[in-house]
Amino acid sequence: MNGQPNHEPDDAGTSSARDTSPTFRALLIGIDFYLPNRLPNDATYMSLRGCVSDVERMVDVLRARITLPLDITMLLARNLGGGEPGGPRSTWPTYDNMKGALDGLLARTQPGDPVYIHYSGHGGRVPTKFTNLKPGGVDETLVPMDIGESLTRYLRDLDIAYYLDALTAKKQATVTVVLDSCHSGGATRGVDVAPRCATNAREGTDPTLDTTKRPTDGVAPDDELAAAWKRAEATGSGRRDVTTTTWLPEARDYVLLAACRDVETAIEEREGGRPQGVLTTAFIEALKEPGDDQTWKTLYERVLALVHSKYPSQTPQLLGQGARQVFGSKLRPVVSTVRVNDVDVAKRKVKLGAGQVTGTPTGAKFGIYAPGTTDFTQLDRRVGAATVERMMAVESWASLEEGAAIESVKPGAPAVLEDVGSIELRRAVNLFHRDDLPPAIDQDRALGAVQAEIKEGGRGFLELVAGETPYYQVALDKDSRYEIWDASGKPIPNVGTVAIDAPDAAKVVIDRLIHLLRYQTIQEVAAPLSGLKDRLRIELLAPPPEWSMDKPAQGGTVIEPSGGTYEMKPDAWVFVHVVNESSSPVNVAVIALGDDWGIRALEPPPPEGSMFPTRRYSTVDAKKESRFALQFFLSEGRASSTDVVKIFATVGDTDFLWLLHRPINDPVTRSLTTRDTAAHDALFRLREALDADENDQREVRPRSAPGEDWTATQFRIVTKRT
């Protein structure tokens, strides 16, 4: 302790005197326990379960990956089931303690320090007194655990902007903010899921707006708060689109990763027996990438894919400089292949040559292979998996999974980090029995038919949920039709419904679930640790005004995203600009994952009326660049559509056509590509797994070893009418 609640300085100390190197300063707030509260609209901030877990896991990541001296402050409210959160009151995330922790962070920060602020808890909304700055008339807020007391203030967005302005403008710090909360949303329906906002408001009221009369003074005088907000707006793009996030102005002086758009809900779930925030979990997963120099743009691509694969209705938002280093500092590289140094047969433990200096966090999972193994796709040489339980400086103890033969684990055997890039191939389904449907709808019979079909026709890809938050839910609507929901209980858009008395109705539901799984698996595919990734530059360009489709694609200006999304008008053209700085030709394919759950080819373009191109890829020669012109359409009657444009590149011969997939309501729901390719790269192995008649794998790793010369990047494009 050093005068701050849960304040943990590094070994060298964190006094105000400048050391020879910067100090990485972090403030993390996790609120699971909320004191009793009720808003005027009868809504309440219910206690949560995954926020403290978010903070503790993030601290593990920081300790594993940050190379600078660490200065960590935590405010935690644990949900212990009683009337208080436990622990010293000085560590509780009350308004006064949250303000005090931010004041202390500002006081300790020195020029050049990277600063990280993480909040997991409820978000809220209150009427603003800064109506000249806020056309919408509300402030977005972080919700202290003692908000039930009428004199307790919220920590408002203007307060946060004030601290960010002071840290960046006055202290020249590199600031990152992650907010795993929301200030809009609604009830959830499912297994172990909860929204991070107020719930249960009276019908007809604004569900998350608190009109309680509270003190309106902020963390600084009003004129200073307003000035900081204006400075942030002046340094940004000026775009504040309610379809993205209005947490803070989009400024170039800090990076904000928010859990969702303003109109969406931030969800927490249970996985592996542990409650956790969906955004924080995806963020931690993305930070497991082995590279030491990630940018926010590449990390955000991974976060978005991971969240959308399970919660299509939650869209994380990125504001700020996407090209900036994550955390504003080089990370300690994660070592992905290590050796078994010792084996404790009696305790079923293995000592691995991976520890804090190798960037290995507690909970990391390693696959243990037979000695001499170099091809880690040979599953018959895999002994089992071991999960790190105790991390030391250069080694760690890991527990071997049940069923694995500890006698087969030998010192010197290779161990490969497996939870980097792994994608679940077997996904849990919950059959949701509603209590708001008339008794005449026989839910037991209809859901029983789906249960039977999962066993008969699920091909090993689907299983019934068992104690954790599922990927999918199946329920009935008031018209006796099957609906497919996401894990939070929202109908998955554009999937459609199926009448329960239609021919093969349950089989159609299962086919659609497997279709979603296949689509989302391809969506999750991320680039391996590859030298090719650093030798390619891929960006979106707006064509010159004088360009027309009968001319070669030349010139263009870089398009900047808003909240991580690129917005296009119907029929607009865009260039995908690929710069190959490597010494070898690169083969490129561009696909679009549409919101109709179809995957279509964009480059090479297919012939008119066909789904498949006549070529498998286009080639960009060494030390050359190419522009591929793409056009985005909007169907009649639709106000907007969303495509995830994914660009694959490889130095070898491969087949990208197997990625293509028809829309979910197309009569043919499986890929129509043939197995005529000789390519046997990691992507091919993923295809083989997805096309299996009977799946016997729980997860798949679409990468083999670091150094594979293929890479992928993606852009989220929204086409909408003005």
N, C-alpha and C positions, 0 to 999 in steps of 0.2 A: 504493500500500500504506500501511496505517496501523496496523501492529501486529497485524493479523489476516490469516489466510490468505485470499487472493483477496478481500480486503476493499476495496471501492471506495466511498469517501465522495463525496458530491456536491461541487460546486465550492466551496461555502461552508464545507466542512469539517464534521465530525461530532464535535466534542469534547463533553465533558460539559456545557459551558456551554449554557444554553437560548437558542436563537435566537428571533427574533420569531415564527417559525412552527414547527409540529412538523416532525419529520423522519420520513420513511417508511423503516422499517428492515426489511431482508429477509435471511433466511438460507435458502439453497437448497443442497440436498445431492443429488447425482446419482452413483449407483454402478453403473457398467457392469462394472468389473473386481473380481472377488473372488479373494483369495489361496486356494490349495488348502485345501479343507475337507471333512470327512466327519463326519456325525452318528452317534450310536450305532445308529440305525435304518438306516444306510447311505445316507440321503438326503444330498444336497449342495445348496449354494447355487451354482448355475451362474452363470458370468459372463453379463451381459446386454448389450444394444446400444443401447437407446433412452433410458436414464436421463439421460445427459449432455446429449443432445439436448433432453430435456424442460426441463432447467434453463436451457440457453442460449436456448431459445425463450421461456421465461417471463421471463427477464431482458430480452429484447427488448420483450416486452409491457409490463413495468413501466416501462421507460424511455420507451415511447411514450405510456402512458396516465396515469401518476402525475404530478400537478402539483407535489407537494411535493419538497423536497430529498431525494435518495436516499442511502441507506447500505446497500450490498449486500455480503454475504459469501457466497462460494461454496466448497464442498468438492466436488471432482470426482475420480472415478477412471475414466479413459478405458480402454476395452478396445482396446489397440493390438496384441493378438495375441502379446505377449511375456510375460515373467515379472513385469513391474511396470506400473503404470498410466501412468507418465510424469509429468513435472512435479515441482515441489518436494514433498518429503515433508510439509511443513507444510500443503499443500493437499489431502492425501489424506483421505478420510473414514474414518479409523480411529476406534475408540471414543474415544481420548484427544482427537483433534482435533474430533470431533463434540461432546463434552462441553465442550471449550474454546471452541468457537464459540458454543454456547448460553450459557456463562458470560459471554462477551464481549458477546453481544447483550443479556443482562440488565443488564450493567453500563452499557452505553451508552444504553439506552432511558430516555427522560425522560417525565414525565407528559404524556399526550395524544398520544404518538407512535403511529401505526398500525404494527403489526408483522405481517410475513408470513413464515411458515415453510413451506417446501416440501421434501418428501422423495420422491424416485423411486429405488426400489431394492427389495431383498427385504424382506419381513416375515416374522416368525417367532413361535414360541410356546415358552415355557419354564415349568416348574413354579414356582408362586409360593410365597414364604414368608409372604405376607399372606393367609393362608387365611380370616381373619375378614372381609376386604374382598372376597375373590374366591371366591364360591361354586363357580365352575367349576374352581378350583384351578390356573389358569394366568395368566401375564402375556403380553400381546401385546407384540411388540418390533419395533424397527427394527434391521436387521442391518448392522453395520459391515463394511468390506471385509476386515478382519483377523480375522474371527470364527473362522478356522481355527486360531488360536492358543488353546490351552486356557485361558490366563489372561485372555483378552479377554472383556469383558462385553458383553452386549446393552444397547441403550438401551431400557429398558422403558417401558410405558405409565405407570407410576407416576412415572418420571423426567420424562417429558413433562408429565404433570399438574402436577408440582412447578414446572417452569419457567413453565407457563401461569398457575398460581396467583400466582407471584411477579410476572409481567408485568402481570396484570390487577389483582390486589389491592394490590400494593405500588407499582407504577409507573402504575396507571390507564391502561394501554395498551389499544388496540383490537386484538385479536389474531385472526388468521386462520391456520388450519393446513390444508394440503392434503397428503394421504398417498396417493401413487400406488404402492401395494404391497398385499400381502395376506398373511394368515397361515394360509390354508386354501386348498385347491385340489388340482389334480392335473395329470397330463400333458396336453399339447395335441397335436393332430394337424392338420397343415395346412402352409401356406406362410408361413414367416417369422413365426411367432407363438411366444411364450414366456410362461410364467407367472412372476409375481414372488413366488415362494415356493420352499421346498425341494422337490426332486423326487427320484424314483427310490428311495424308501424300500422296505425289505423288505416283502413282503406280510404282512399281519397285524399290522403296527405302526402307531402313530399317525404319519401321513406327514409332519407338519410340527412335531412336538414334539421339542425338543432336550433330552435328559436329561443332557448333559455336565455334570460337576461343575465349576462355575466359581465365581469370587468372587461373593458375593451382595450385597455392599454396592452402594448406588446412588449417585446424584449428591448426595445429602444424607443425614443420619441417618434411620433408619427411622421415628422418630416424626414427623419433619417430612414425609416422603413420605406417610405415612398421613394426617396432618392435611390436607395439600393435597388428597388424593383425596377425603376426606370433605367438605371444603368445596365441591369441584366437584359432588359428588353432591347436596349440600344446596341448591345454587342451581339445579339442573335439575329435570326433571319426575319423576325417580325411575324412569323407564322404561329398562330395559336388556334389550331383547328380543334373544335370540340370532339371530332371523331378520333383524335389522338389522345393527348393528355394535357391538362392545364395545371398540373401540379406546380410547375415553375416556368418562367420564360425560357425559351430555347436560347441559351447563351453559349458563347464559345469558351468561356472561362471555367466551366466545370462540365462534368458528364453526369447525367441522371439516367439511371435504369429504373423504370417504374413497372409495377406488376401488370398493369393492364391499361386499356383506354378508359376515358372518363365514363363511358356508358357500359362498362363491363365490370365483372366481379373478380377480385383476387381470391383464390381458393387455397385452403390448406387441406391436406389429405393425410392418409396413413399408408406408409409403405415400409415393408420390412419390419413391421411392428412399431414403427416410430412415426408420430405426427410430424408434419413438416409443411412449410410453405412451398407451393408449386414453383414460384419464381426463384426462390433461394435455392431449391434443389436443382433446378436447371442451371442456374448460375454456377453452383459448385461443380456440377457435372462438366460444364464447359471449361471450367478452370483446371480440369484434370488433363487437358491436352498437354502433351509433353514439351511443347515449345516454350522458349523463355522470353519471347518478344511478341506476345499477342496484341492485336489492336482491338478496340471496342467493336469495330465493324464485324470482324470475323467472329468474335465471341458472341455478339448479338445474333448473328445468323444461327449459331448453334442453339442459343437459348430459345429463340423463337421456334425453331423446329422441334425442340424437345417439349415445349409447352403445348404447341398446337397439335402435336401427335396424340395428346390425351385430352386436351381442353381446347377445342377449336374456338370456343367463345371467350377465351382469355388471350389477349394479344399484348405481350410485353412491349414497352415503348422505350426507345433510346433517344435522348436529347443531348446535343453537344457534339464534340468533335469525334467522329467515328474513327479517324486515323490515329487518335491518341493511344499511347500504350495503356493497357489495362493497369489500373492502380497508379499510373504515372511512374512506373518503375519496372526495370527488368525483373522477371520472375526467376526463382530458382528452378532450373529445368527438372522435370519429372523423369526419373530413370525408369524406363519401361521394362527392361530385362535385367534381372539380378540373379544371384546365386543363393542356394540354400547353404547356410553356414553351419547349422547344427540342427539336430532332431531330438525332441524329447518324446519318446514313444509313449511313456506312461501317461503324460498329460495331453498327448495328441497336439503338440505344439512344434512349430518349425521356426528357426531363427533365420531371417532373411537379411541379405546384405543391402538393405534399404532402410533409411532412417530420415531424420530431419534434414540432413545435408543433401539428400537426394530428392527432397520435395515430396516425400511419401506421407500422406495423412493417415490418421487413425481411421479404420473402416475400409481402407483400400483392399481390393481383392486381387490375389495373384493366382494364376493357374500354375500348378506344379507339374513338370514334365519329367519323363525319364531322362537319365543322364545321356548326354550326347545329342539330344534333340536340337535341330536347327530350324526345321519347318514346323511352326507351331499351329499349322492347320491340320496336322495329323492327330486327330482326336484320340486315336487308339494309343498314343504315347502320353496322353494326359492322365496323370495320377489322380488329380482332384484339385479343389480350390482351397486357398487359405486366406483368412481375413485378418488384417493387421489389428491387434488389440492393444499392444504396448509399443510405443515408438521411442527409440533412443536416438542418440546423436547420429550414428552411422549404421545401426542395425535396428531390427524390430522383431518382436515375437508375434507370430500369427497362429490362429487356431485353424486346424484342418477340418473341413466339412465332414459331416456324418456320411458314412458309406464309403469314404475313401480309405484305402489301405495305407495306414501310417508306415507299415513295414516296407512299403515300396518307395518311400521318400528317402533319398540318399543325399548326404552332404555333397555339394558340388553340382547338384542337379539345377537346371535352369528354371527360373520362375518368371512368368510374364504377367505384367499388369493387365488385368482383363476387363476392368470396369471402365476403361477408356474406349469409347466408340462402340460398346456392345449395345445391341438393340434387342429388346424382348420380342421373341417370336411366338410365345404362348401368352395369351392375354385373357385376363379374367373378365367374366360377364356376370352382372347381377340381374336377376329377374325381379323386377320391382312390382310389388303388389300394392296398388293404390287403395286408399280408404275413402276416396271422394267419388267413386264410380258407383252406379246403381247395382244392386245385387243381381239384376238380370244379366249382366255381363259376366260370363263365367271366366274369371281371371285364372282360376286354378287350372282349368282345362287348357286354356290358350297358352299360359306360361309353361305348363307341363309339356306341351308339344314342342316348345322351343328347347326345353331341357333335354328331351329325348333326342332332338335333332343335333344338339351340341355333341352328344355322345356318339351319334351315328354318322353325322356328316361334318363335324367340326374339323376333321382331318388333323387333329392334334394341335391346332392353332388356338383353339378356344377351350376354356375351362370355367366352371362355375366358381364364383368368388368364394374365398375362404378366409375371412377375417381381415382383409385389407381393402383399400379403395380400389374398385374395379376400373378397367379401361372403358368398358361400355355397359350400358344398361338397356334392358328391353322392358317396355311397359305397354299398356293399352290406353287408348284415348277414349273419349266419350262416345265415339262412333264405332266402337268395337274394332279398331284397327291397331295393328302393332306399330309402335314408335321405337326408334333407336335413340337413346339419350347418351350424352357424355357422362363422365363420372359425377358431375355436379347436379345432374338432373335436368339439363337443358336439352331439348331435341337437337340433334346434330343437323345443321342446315343442309337443305338440298338432298337429303337422303330419301325422303318420301315415306309414306305409310303403306301398310299392307293389311287388307281385310282379313280377319282371322278365319273366315270361312272360305277364302279363296283357295283354289287348288295349290297344294304344296306351299301353303303360306309360311309355315315354320321354316321350310327349306329356303325360301326366298330370303327370309330374315337372316339365316346363317350365311348364305351367299353374300349378302350385303355386309355383314360383319367382317367376313374374310376379305372382301374388297377393301373396306376401310383399313384393315390391318396392313394389307399389301401397300396401299397408297401411303399410309403414315410411316411405314418402314422405309420406303424410298425417300420420303420427306426427311427422315432423321439422318440419312446417310451424310456423314461429314468427311472432310478431307483427312487423310492420314498425315502423320508427321512425314513430310516429303520435301525434298529439295526443290521439286518442281513448283511447289506453292510459292516459294520465294523468288522464283524466276519468271513468274507470270504476273501481269497486271491486268485485271478485268474490271471494267467500269461501264456505266451506262452514259450514253451521250445523247443530247438533243441534236437532231440533224440541223445543218445550216438552213436558214429560211428559204434559200434558193434551190435546195435539193428537191428532187422528185424521184419517184421509184424507178424511173427508167434510166437513172444515172448511177454510176458506182457510188458506194457509200464512202464518203470522204469528209474530213473535217468534223465539226460538231463541238459542243460544249458540255462539260461534265454536269450531270444532273445530281443535285444533292437531295437526299431523302428528308422527310419530315416525320419525326417519331419512328424512324427505321423503315418508313414506307415511301415508295415512289408513286406519285399520283400522275395519271395520264388521262387525257380526254379521249372519248371514243374515236376510233379510226386514226389515232395518232401513231406516228412512227418513232422508233427509238433505235439507236445503234448499240449493240454489244461490242465494246472495244476490247480486243485481246492483244496485248503486247507480249511477245515471246522473247525474253532476254536470255533464253538458254541456248546451248550450242546444238540442240537437236530439234527437229520438227515436232510439233505438238498436234495431236488429234483432238478436235473439239466437237462436242454435241451440246445443243441447247434444248431443254425440254421445259414445258410449262405444266405445273400441277394446278389444275383449275379448281374452282369452288364447286364444280359439279362432280368432283371426285374422279375426274378423268385426267390422264397424263398424255399430252400430245407433243409431237416433235415440232420445234421451231426452226432449228438449224442442224443438219440440212433440212430444208423445207420439203414436206411431202407433196407429191403431185396432186392436182385438183381432184377431189373426191376420194382420196386415199388417206389412210391413217399413217402409213409408213413411208419414209423417204426411200429413195432408190440407193442412197449412200448411207453408210453407217456413221460417218463423221466428216467434218471438214478439217483441212490441215492448214496450220499456221507455220510457215517455215521458220527456221532458226534465225534469230536476230531480226525478225520481221513483225509486222502488226497487221491485224485484219479487223474489219468492221462488218458485223452481220446486222442487216436491217430487219427489224421486227415490227409488226403492226398489231395493235390491240383493238379488239372489237367489243361491242356491247349489244347483247341481244335486245330485240324489240320488247319494250315493257319493263326492262330492268333498269334500276337507277344506278347500280354499281355492280362490279364483279371484282374478284380477287384472284390473282395468279401468283404462284411462287415460281419464279423463273430460276431454274437450276442449270449451271454451266459445268459440265464435266470435261476434264482435259487429261490426256494420257500421252506418254511418249511411245507406247506400244500399240499393237493392233488389238482392238477390243470391240465388243458389240454393245452399243448403248440402246439398241432397238427394243431389247427385252423390257426396258423400263416403261415402255408405253402401255397405256391402259385405257379402256373405254370408260365413259361416264358410268356412274353407279346404276343408273336406271336403264342402261343399254341392255338389250336382251342377252348379249354375250358379256359376261362379267370377268372373265379371266384373260390374261395376256394372250395374244394370238401369234406371238413370235415363235419361230421354230428353233430347235436346238441344233443349229448347224455351225455354230462358231467353234473355233479351235481355242479361243482364249480361255485361260484358266486362272485369271487373276482373282483378287478378293471380291470384286463386284460380281464376277461370274458365280462364285460360291454363294453369294447372297441370293442370286437368282435361283440357283439350284435348291436352296432352302425354301424359298417362297413358292416354288412350283412343285414341291414335293407332294405326292399323293397322300402321304401320311407323315406329318411332322413329328420328329422325335427329339427336337432340340428346344430348350427353354429360351435360349438367346443365340444370337449370331453376331460375329464380329466381322464386318465388311472391310477389314484391313488385316493384313498378316503381320508384317514386321515394319518398323520404321525404315524409311528409305524407299518405299514403293513409289514409283514415278507416276502417280496419278493424283489429281486433286479435284476439288469441287468447291463452288461458291454459289450463293443464291441471293436473289433480290425479291422482295415482296412488292408487287405492283397492284395498285388499285385503280381500276378504270371506272370513272364516274362522270355523269353529266353535270355540267355546271348549273 
